[in-house]
Amino acid sequence: MIRIPKRPTTSPWILIGDSSWVPACETEGTESIPILSRQSPSMTSFSRLVPFHKRKSEKSCDRTLIHFFVSDEKFRPLAHNPAPYLHGLSRFDAVATPDFSMYRDMPRHRRIASVWANRAIGSYFQSRGIHVVPTIRWSMESDYDYCFAGVPKGETVIVSNHGCWRSRDDKYHFMHGFERMVSVLNPKRVILHGSRLSGAVDHLLPEQSVQYFEPEVRMMKQSRSRNGWR
């Protein structure tokens, strides 16, 4: 996980390395989370999700969203300097904001830093003309005072329950946070990466407002099973 010391400027946190890439932008809340710009996207749904570390092998970029629901080490260099990645990412219709880890046993300042980096990098991408879909992440109720900060209301967002849908506690914290996200952000559309919620969100959002995508690792296992692999 990235180590983040304090800085006495627009944010209480700064990433290791050259911070000159961090754009000047308004912030929200006591944690000074950067605020993403409101966008008028040409589309609110996508036909494909592609993980960040596999972007270079993609030839078709139409209706494709790059996501970061992979281990942190696969995209950690973004936190040092996202500029070298602009050209490759600009080929795609949209890029999700980076999903830095947030665990319930992680110190609060580390979880805040993950949200700050998520929005800061998203704001940088927007400042360079890339269409951004905010990734929303929380670990437990104590995150709610900052984990939705910096995201315009009524926009498309992306969330994942992959890896946090195994135990009863995992499901409780995910669903409780999902309900809070909907009430706070009132999203136009939610792109859900992971397990289908089997009607659990029907009372929160219209069915057509949720677009589901299977995790790539699960699709690979299903493909191997269909072809006789175990």
C-alpha positions as CSV (number, residue, x, y, z in Angstrom):
1,M,0.0,0.0,0.0
2,I,1.2,3.5,-0.7
3,R,2.7,5.5,2.1
4,I,1.4,9.1,2.4
5,P,2.9,11.8,4.6
6,K,1.2,15.2,5.3
7,R,1.5,18.4,3.4
8,P,0.2,21.8,4.4
9,T,-1.5,22.8,1.1
10,T,-4.8,21.9,-0.5
11,S,-4.9,18.3,0.9
12,P,-3.7,16.8,4.2
13,W,-2.0,14.0,2.3
14,I,0.6,13.8,-0.5
15,L,1.8,10.7,-2.3
16,I,5.5,9.8,-2.4
17,G,7.2,11.1,-5.4
18,D,6.8,14.3,-7.5
19,S,3.4,15.7,-6.6
20,S,3.4,18.4,-9.4
21,W,0.9,16.4,-11.3
22,V,-1.9,16.9,-8.7
23,P,-4.3,19.4,-10.3
24,A,-5.6,22.5,-8.5
25,C,-9.2,21.8,-7.7
26,E,-11.8,22.3,-5.0
27,T,-11.9,19.9,-2.1
28,E,-14.7,18.6,0.1
29,G,-14.9,17.8,3.8
30,T,-12.5,17.9,6.7
31,E,-10.3,15.4,4.8
32,S,-10.0,17.8,1.8
33,I,-11.0,15.1,-0.8
34,P,-10.6,16.5,-4.3
35,I,-13.9,17.1,-6.1
36,L,-14.4,15.5,-9.5
37,S,-15.9,17.6,-12.3
38,R,-19.5,17.0,-13.4
39,Q,-19.5,15.4,-16.8
40,S,-21.9,15.1,-19.7
41,P,-21.0,11.6,-21.0
42,S,-22.0,10.4,-24.4
43,M,-22.8,7.1,-22.8
44,T,-23.7,5.8,-19.3
45,S,-23.3,2.1,-20.0
46,F,-20.5,0.0,-21.4
47,S,-20.3,-3.3,-23.2
48,R,-16.9,-4.3,-21.7
49,L,-14.8,-3.8,-18.6
50,V,-11.0,-4.2,-19.0
51,P,-8.6,-4.3,-16.1
52,F,-5.9,-1.6,-16.1
53,H,-3.0,-4.1,-16.4
54,K,-4.4,-5.6,-19.6
55,R,-5.1,-2.4,-21.4
56,K,-2.2,-2.6,-23.8
57,S,-3.4,-5.9,-25.3
58,E,-6.8,-4.5,-26.1
59,K,-7.4,-3.7,-29.8
60,S,-11.0,-2.8,-29.5
61,C,-11.7,0.3,-27.4
62,D,-15.4,0.9,-28.3
63,R,-17.8,1.1,-25.4
64,T,-14.9,0.0,-23.1
65,L,-14.3,1.1,-19.5
66,I,-10.9,0.5,-17.9
67,H,-11.2,-0.5,-14.2
68,F,-8.8,-1.0,-11.3
69,F,-10.4,-4.0,-9.4
70,V,-7.1,-5.7,-9.3
71,S,-4.3,-5.9,-6.7
72,D,-2.7,-2.5,-5.9
73,E,0.8,-3.4,-7.2
74,K,-0.6,-3.6,-10.7
75,F,-1.3,0.2,-10.8
76,R,0.7,1.6,-7.9
77,P,3.0,3.6,-10.2
78,L,-0.1,5.8,-11.0
79,A,0.2,7.3,-7.5
80,H,3.7,8.5,-8.3
81,N,3.0,10.0,-11.7
82,P,0.0,9.3,-13.9
83,A,1.2,11.3,-16.8
84,P,3.0,8.4,-18.7
85,Y,-0.3,6.5,-18.8
86,L,-2.4,9.3,-20.4
87,H,-1.8,8.3,-24.1
88,G,-2.7,4.7,-23.6
89,L,-5.8,5.4,-21.5
90,S,-7.1,8.1,-23.8
91,R,-7.9,5.4,-26.4
92,F,-10.8,4.1,-24.3
93,D,-14.2,5.6,-23.9
94,A,-13.8,6.0,-20.1
95,V,-11.5,5.2,-17.2
96,A,-12.6,4.4,-13.7
97,T,-10.8,6.1,-10.8
98,P,-8.2,3.9,-9.2
99,D,-9.4,1.4,-6.5
100,F,-6.8,1.7,-3.9
101,S,-7.3,-0.9,-1.1
102,M,-9.5,-0.2,1.9
103,Y,-9.7,-2.9,4.6
104,R,-11.5,-2.9,7.9
105,D,-8.3,-3.6,9.8
106,M,-6.4,-0.8,7.9
107,P,-5.7,2.4,9.9
108,R,-8.2,5.2,9.2
109,H,-5.6,7.5,7.8
110,R,-4.6,4.9,5.2
111,R,-8.2,4.4,4.2
112,I,-8.6,8.2,3.8
113,A,-5.4,8.3,1.7
114,S,-6.9,5.7,-0.6
115,V,-10.0,7.8,-1.2
116,W,-7.9,10.9,-1.6
117,A,-5.6,9.3,-4.2
118,N,-8.7,7.9,-6.0
119,R,-10.2,11.4,-6.5
120,A,-6.9,13.1,-7.1
121,I,-5.9,10.8,-10.0
122,G,-9.4,11.0,-11.3
123,S,-9.3,14.8,-11.3
124,Y,-5.9,14.7,-13.1
125,F,-7.4,12.4,-15.8
126,Q,-10.3,14.8,-16.2
127,S,-8.0,17.8,-16.6
128,R,-6.4,16.0,-19.5
129,G,-9.6,15.2,-21.3
130,I,-10.2,11.6,-20.2
131,H,-13.8,10.7,-19.3
132,V,-13.8,9.4,-15.8
133,V,-16.3,7.1,-13.9
134,P,-15.9,7.4,-10.1
135,T,-15.0,4.2,-8.3
136,I,-16.7,4.2,-4.9
137,R,-15.1,2.1,-2.1
138,W,-15.8,1.8,1.6
139,S,-14.9,-0.7,4.3
140,M,-17.3,0.1,7.1
141,E,-19.6,2.7,8.5
142,S,-16.9,4.9,9.9
143,D,-15.8,5.6,6.3
144,Y,-19.1,7.2,5.3
145,D,-18.0,10.7,6.3
146,Y,-15.4,10.9,3.5
147,C,-15.7,7.9,1.1
148,F,-18.5,9.5,-1.0
149,A,-16.8,12.9,-0.9
150,G,-15.7,14.5,-4.2
151,V,-18.3,12.7,-6.4
152,P,-21.0,14.7,-8.1
153,K,-24.5,13.6,-7.4
154,G,-26.6,12.0,-10.1
155,E,-23.7,10.6,-12.1
156,T,-22.7,7.1,-13.2
157,V,-20.5,5.3,-10.6
158,I,-18.8,1.9,-10.5
159,V,-18.5,-0.4,-7.4
160,S,-17.2,-3.9,-6.9
161,N,-18.1,-6.6,-4.3
162,H,-15.6,-9.0,-5.7
163,G,-13.5,-10.3,-2.8
164,C,-15.8,-8.8,-0.2
165,W,-18.8,-11.0,-0.6
166,R,-17.6,-14.1,1.2
167,S,-18.7,-13.8,4.8
168,R,-21.8,-12.5,6.5
169,D,-19.8,-9.5,7.8
170,D,-18.5,-8.8,4.3
171,K,-22.0,-8.8,2.9
172,Y,-23.4,-6.7,5.7
173,H,-20.8,-4.0,5.3
174,F,-21.1,-4.0,1.5
175,M,-24.9,-3.8,1.4
176,H,-25.0,-1.2,4.2
177,G,-22.5,1.0,2.3
178,F,-24.3,0.4,-1.0
179,E,-27.5,1.7,0.5
180,R,-25.7,4.7,1.9
181,M,-24.0,5.4,-1.4
182,V,-27.4,5.4,-3.2
183,S,-28.9,7.8,-0.6
184,V,-26.0,10.2,-0.7
185,L,-25.0,10.2,-4.4
186,N,-28.4,9.3,-6.0
187,P,-26.5,7.8,-9.0
188,K,-28.0,7.8,-12.5
189,R,-26.4,4.3,-13.1
190,V,-24.4,1.9,-11.0
191,I,-21.9,-0.4,-12.8
192,L,-21.5,-3.4,-10.5
193,H,-18.4,-5.6,-10.9
194,G,-18.8,-8.9,-9.0
195,S,-21.6,-11.0,-7.7
196,R,-25.2,-10.2,-8.7
197,L,-27.2,-8.9,-5.7
198,S,-30.2,-11.1,-6.5
199,G,-32.8,-8.4,-6.0
200,A,-31.2,-6.9,-2.9
201,V,-31.0,-3.5,-4.5
202,D,-34.4,-3.5,-6.3
203,H,-35.9,-1.2,-3.6
204,L,-33.0,1.2,-4.0
205,L,-32.6,1.6,-7.8
206,P,-34.6,0.8,-10.9
207,E,-33.4,-2.5,-12.5
208,Q,-32.3,-0.7,-15.6
209,S,-30.0,1.5,-13.5
210,V,-27.7,-1.3,-12.5
211,Q,-25.3,-2.9,-15.0
212,Y,-23.6,-6.1,-13.9
213,F,-20.2,-7.4,-15.0
214,E,-18.6,-10.7,-14.0
215,P,-15.0,-10.5,-12.7
216,E,-12.5,-11.6,-15.3
217,V,-11.1,-14.4,-13.1
218,R,-14.6,-15.9,-12.8
219,M,-15.2,-15.8,-16.5
220,M,-11.9,-17.5,-17.1
221,K,-12.8,-20.3,-14.8
222,Q,-16.2,-20.7,-16.4
223,S,-14.5,-20.8,-19.9
224,R,-12.0,-23.5,-18.7
225,S,-14.9,-25.6,-17.2
226,R,-16.8,-25.4,-20.5
227,N,-13.7,-26.6,-22.4
228,G,-13.0,-29.5,-20.0
229,W,-10.4,-27.7,-17.8
230,R,-10.5,-27.8,-14.0
